[in-house]
Amino acid sequence: MIDELSGRIALVTGAAGGGIGQAIATRLAADGATVVVTDSHARRVVDVAEAIAADHGGRAVAKQLDVGDRDQIVEVAGWVRDELGPITMLVNNAAYNIMGSIFDYDPADWDRVLAVNLSGPWMLSKLAMTQMRDAGLPGVILNVSTYAPDVGGAGIEAPYAVSKGGLGVLTRSCAHEGGPYGIRVNTLSMGMVTGTRFIDALHPDMKEAELARAPLGRLVDVADVVEAASFLLSDRCPTMTGETVNVAAGIHMRY
């Protein structure tokens, strides 16, 4: 909906990888928000922000951000507040996953997964909610997650599943504390999403097994996720907070 989000300042993490984050950032700009495109890849984040700005009235800026680096989070959040205004929309999309057995998983990899997938979103949420509260503005946070916690990591991705399980708890905690200030916080959960590099380029072999579990007889693609994200981030659902919305073609019901 054009200009539905006019005047909003949205920060989206992991937004320059050609997948879900980039697609959500593009949609938010199309809907009228000023979008801070963040990603850890310096050149790519600039290219993506410039492309979004060219297509949508200049409503996108680039900031390099490693969500696993707390000092960078503080710097970027402060820059947004000082240069653009308080963050009123936050999409915690950036994620990191290294698969492996619990018996030989590297502790450094465990720490990195938790830092990017859970500690980073916590810090970003803390800072964004503080900006919303102090400015007296309502706001919305969307945590991008997965049904992996429901299957216990399927034996090869325990740290990822643990981090995303914690993200669901963070959603509910922030929803409780943010509610009195008009701040809504929800989780958008999914499984395999086609149109992403992880599936199309790295793990195309997983599609057949996932499709066999889908009651709808189809897989989820990026466009499906973007539509759900657009709804949850808009004013069209003013009483939804602390919720988990599954966009998984019904596959989450199989577990």
Backbone torsions as a table, in degrees:
resi	resn	phi	psi	omega
1	MET	NA	114.0	-174.0
2	ILE	-60.7	130.5	177.0
3	ASP	65.4	11.4	176.7
4	GLU	-59.5	-31.7	-175.5
5	LEU	-108.8	22.6	-178.6
6	SER	-55.8	132.3	179.4
7	GLY	90.1	-9.1	179.7
8	ARG	-83.4	146.7	174.4
9	ILE	-111.0	114.8	-175.7
10	ALA	-113.1	131.5	174.2
11	LEU	-112.2	124.6	-178.9
12	VAL	-120.6	125.8	179.4
13	THR	-93.4	154.9	-178.6
14	GLY	58.1	42.3	-169.2
15	ALA	-101.7	10.8	-178.2
16	ALA	-128.0	28.2	-178.6
17	GLY	-102.1	7.1	178.4
18	GLY	78.8	10.1	-177.1
19	GLY	-121.1	-133.9	-172.4
20	ILE	-63.2	-48.3	-177.9
21	GLY	-60.6	-44.3	179.5
22	GLN	-64.3	-40.3	-179.8
23	ALA	-66.5	-39.8	178.0
24	ILE	-66.3	-43.0	179.0
25	ALA	-59.9	-41.9	179.4
26	THR	-63.5	-42.8	-179.4
27	ARG	-66.2	-40.3	179.7
28	LEU	-62.9	-40.1	176.4
29	ALA	-65.0	-40.3	178.1
30	ALA	-63.3	-31.1	-179.8
31	ASP	-85.8	1.8	171.9
32	GLY	110.9	-7.3	-179.1
33	ALA	-77.2	154.9	166.7
34	THR	-89.1	121.7	-170.5
35	VAL	-109.3	128.3	172.1
36	VAL	-94.6	107.4	-178.4
37	VAL	-85.6	116.1	-180.0
38	THR	-119.7	147.6	178.6
39	ASP	-168.4	161.0	-178.8
40	SER	-81.1	-13.8	-176.6
41	HIS	-92.4	111.4	-170.5
42	ALA	-60.1	-51.0	-177.1
43	ARG	-69.8	-43.1	-175.5
44	ARG	-64.3	-38.3	-178.1
45	VAL	-66.5	-34.9	176.9
46	VAL	-68.4	-44.6	-179.3
47	ASP	-59.9	-44.9	-177.9
48	VAL	-67.1	-45.8	-179.6
49	ALA	-61.9	-40.4	179.3
50	GLU	-65.2	-38.5	179.4
51	ALA	-67.1	-42.7	178.3
52	ILE	-64.1	-43.7	-179.5
53	ALA	-62.3	-39.7	-179.9
54	ALA	-64.4	-34.9	-177.2
55	ASP	-86.5	-19.5	-171.0
56	HIS	-134.4	50.7	169.4
57	GLY	64.3	29.0	177.1
58	GLY	77.1	12.5	-172.9
59	ARG	-88.1	50.5	176.3
60	ALA	-157.4	138.8	175.5
61	VAL	-132.8	155.2	-176.9
62	ALA	-105.8	137.9	171.0
63	LYS	-141.2	122.1	175.3
64	GLN	-68.8	131.9	-177.5
65	LEU	-152.1	120.4	169.2
66	ASP	-93.3	109.8	-175.0
67	VAL	-64.8	-16.2	176.5
68	GLY	-83.8	-0.3	-178.2
69	ASP	-110.5	105.1	-174.1
70	ARG	-63.3	-36.9	179.6
71	ASP	-63.9	-39.7	177.6
72	GLN	-64.7	-38.9	178.7
73	ILE	-59.4	-47.1	-179.4
74	VAL	-61.7	-42.0	-178.7
75	GLU	-64.6	-47.0	-177.3
76	VAL	-66.9	-44.7	179.9
77	ALA	-61.3	-40.0	177.9
78	GLY	-66.4	-39.1	178.5
79	TRP	-62.6	-44.6	179.6
80	VAL	-59.8	-48.3	179.3
81	ARG	-57.5	-44.6	-174.0
82	ASP	-77.3	-34.3	-174.0
83	GLU	-96.6	-31.5	-174.8
84	LEU	-117.1	-29.7	-174.3
85	GLY	122.2	171.4	-176.6
86	PRO	-61.8	141.9	174.5
87	ILE	-64.3	127.3	176.6
88	THR	-117.2	-7.5	176.4
89	MET	-140.9	129.7	179.1
90	LEU	-130.4	129.0	175.2
91	VAL	-117.2	107.8	177.4
92	ASN	-86.2	88.1	-175.4
93	ASN	-106.7	-29.7	-176.1
94	ALA	-55.7	137.6	-179.0
95	ALA	-148.6	155.8	-178.0
96	TYR	-138.5	136.4	-177.6
97	ASN	-146.0	127.2	170.8
98	ILE	-124.4	117.4	-178.1
99	MET	-82.3	149.1	178.1
100	GLY	169.8	161.6	-179.5
101	SER	-70.7	144.9	177.6
102	ILE	-60.9	-24.9	-177.4
103	PHE	-70.7	-30.6	-176.3
104	ASP	-130.3	21.2	179.4
105	TYR	-67.4	134.7	-178.9
106	ASP	-73.6	126.3	179.2
107	PRO	-56.1	-33.1	179.4
108	ALA	-66.6	-35.8	177.0
109	ASP	-67.9	-41.6	175.7
110	TRP	-55.3	-48.7	-178.1
111	ASP	-61.3	-39.8	-178.6
112	ARG	-67.3	-43.9	179.0
113	VAL	-60.1	-46.1	-179.8
114	LEU	-67.1	-35.5	-179.6
115	ALA	-64.6	-45.3	-176.9
116	VAL	-77.1	-42.3	-170.4
117	ASN	-87.0	-19.8	-175.2
118	LEU	-131.6	-53.7	-177.9
119	SER	-64.8	-40.8	178.0
120	GLY	-61.2	-51.8	176.4
121	PRO	-58.1	-35.9	176.6
122	TRP	-61.6	-47.6	-177.4
123	MET	-65.9	-42.3	178.6
124	LEU	-63.4	-41.6	179.3
125	SER	-64.0	-43.6	178.6
126	LYS	-57.1	-47.4	-177.1
127	LEU	-71.6	-42.5	-179.5
128	ALA	-65.2	-44.0	179.8
129	MET	-64.4	-35.3	176.8
130	THR	-64.2	-42.9	178.0
131	GLN	-63.1	-42.9	179.1
132	MET	-62.0	-48.5	-178.6
133	ARG	-60.8	-48.5	-175.7
134	ASP	-67.0	-28.3	179.1
135	ALA	-87.0	-6.7	-177.9
136	GLY	68.1	30.0	-177.2
137	LEU	-111.6	140.1	171.7
138	PRO	-69.0	157.9	-179.8
139	GLY	-153.9	175.7	-178.7
140	VAL	-146.1	139.6	177.1
141	ILE	-123.4	136.8	176.1
142	LEU	-123.2	120.6	176.5
143	ASN	-99.7	121.0	-178.3
144	VAL	-88.2	122.1	-172.1
145	SER	-136.8	-158.2	-171.4
146	THR	-155.9	163.6	175.1
147	TYR	-85.9	8.9	178.9
148	ALA	-53.6	-38.3	178.4
149	PRO	-60.8	-27.3	-179.1
150	ASP	-73.1	-18.0	179.9
151	VAL	-111.8	9.7	176.2
152	GLY	66.6	25.0	178.6
153	GLY	84.2	0.4	176.7
154	ALA	54.7	24.2	173.8
155	GLY	86.7	-16.4	-175.8
156	ILE	-128.9	1.1	-179.5
157	GLU	-141.9	46.5	-178.0
158	ALA	-58.0	-46.4	-179.3
159	PRO	-59.8	-41.1	178.8
160	TYR	-61.9	-46.8	-180.0
161	ALA	-63.7	-41.1	178.1
162	VAL	-61.3	-44.8	-178.6
163	SER	-64.2	-40.2	-179.3
164	LYS	-74.1	-31.4	172.4
165	GLY	-62.5	-42.6	176.6
166	GLY	-64.1	-33.2	179.4
167	LEU	-64.1	-35.6	176.6
168	GLY	-64.4	-39.2	176.3
169	VAL	-66.3	-39.8	177.7
170	LEU	-60.1	-41.2	177.5
171	THR	-55.1	-51.3	-176.6
172	ARG	-67.0	-37.8	178.6
173	SER	-64.3	-45.6	179.4
174	CYS	-66.7	-34.6	178.4
175	ALA	-64.2	-41.4	177.8
176	HIS	-62.3	-48.5	-174.6
177	GLU	-77.0	-29.5	-178.6
178	GLY	-84.0	-20.9	-176.0
179	GLY	-51.7	-47.9	-179.2
180	PRO	-61.3	-17.1	-179.9
181	TYR	-103.9	10.0	179.8
182	GLY	77.0	22.2	-179.3
183	ILE	-100.0	122.6	177.7
184	ARG	-102.6	143.6	-179.6
185	VAL	-139.2	125.2	-179.6
186	ASN	-136.7	162.7	176.6
187	THR	-111.4	134.4	172.1
188	LEU	-108.2	113.0	-173.2
189	SER	-110.0	145.3	-178.6
190	MET	-154.6	174.8	173.6
191	GLY	-114.3	-122.7	177.1
192	MET	-71.4	135.5	178.5
193	VAL	-127.1	117.7	177.9
194	THR	-75.5	155.5	-174.9
195	GLY	90.3	6.2	175.7
196	THR	-111.3	154.9	-179.7
197	ARG	-64.4	-36.5	-177.1
198	PHE	-58.5	-40.9	-178.2
199	ILE	-89.5	-54.0	-172.1
200	ASP	-67.7	-36.6	-175.9
201	ALA	-99.9	-39.4	-172.3
202	LEU	-97.1	-34.7	-174.5
203	HIS	-135.7	52.0	-179.9
204	PRO	-64.4	-22.1	179.5
205	ASP	-65.9	-17.6	-177.2
206	MET	-79.8	-14.9	-172.4
207	LYS	-63.7	-43.4	-175.1
208	GLU	-62.2	-44.9	179.8
209	ALA	-65.8	-39.2	179.0
210	GLU	-65.8	-41.9	-179.8
211	LEU	-62.2	-36.6	-179.3
212	ALA	-64.6	-22.7	-179.2
213	ARG	-93.7	-4.4	-172.6
214	ALA	-87.0	112.4	177.9
215	PRO	-57.0	-30.8	179.8
216	LEU	-79.6	-8.2	178.9
217	GLY	70.5	26.1	178.2
218	ARG	-153.1	164.6	177.6
219	LEU	-101.4	161.0	176.8
220	VAL	-81.6	139.8	173.0
221	ASP	-119.4	174.4	-174.4
222	VAL	-58.1	-38.6	-178.6
223	ALA	-61.2	-36.9	177.6
224	ASP	-61.8	-42.9	-178.9
225	VAL	-66.4	-41.1	-178.9
226	VAL	-62.7	-40.8	179.4
227	GLU	-61.5	-43.6	179.1
228	ALA	-65.9	-42.1	179.1
229	ALA	-62.5	-42.9	180.0
230	SER	-59.0	-41.6	179.1
231	PHE	-65.0	-48.6	-176.1
232	LEU	-67.0	-26.8	-179.3
233	LEU	-88.9	-8.7	-175.8
234	SER	-93.5	-179.8	176.0
235	ASP	-87.3	7.2	-179.2
236	ARG	-76.2	-11.7	178.6
237	CYS	-131.0	62.6	-170.8
238	PRO	-66.1	-17.3	-179.4
239	THR	-109.0	11.0	177.3
240	MET	-93.5	115.2	174.5
241	THR	-153.3	149.3	-177.1
242	GLY	72.1	15.7	-175.0
243	GLU	-99.0	156.3	169.8
244	THR	-116.9	118.7	179.5
245	VAL	-105.8	120.3	-179.5
246	ASN	-92.4	124.4	171.8
247	VAL	-116.9	85.9	-168.7
248	ALA	-143.2	18.2	-179.8
249	ALA	56.4	23.0	179.2
250	GLY	84.2	1.0	-175.4
251	ILE	-65.3	-32.5	180.0
252	HIS	-60.4	-22.5	-179.8
253	MET	-74.9	-12.2	-178.3
254	ARG	-79.5	-14.1	-175.5
255	TYR	-100.5	NA	NA
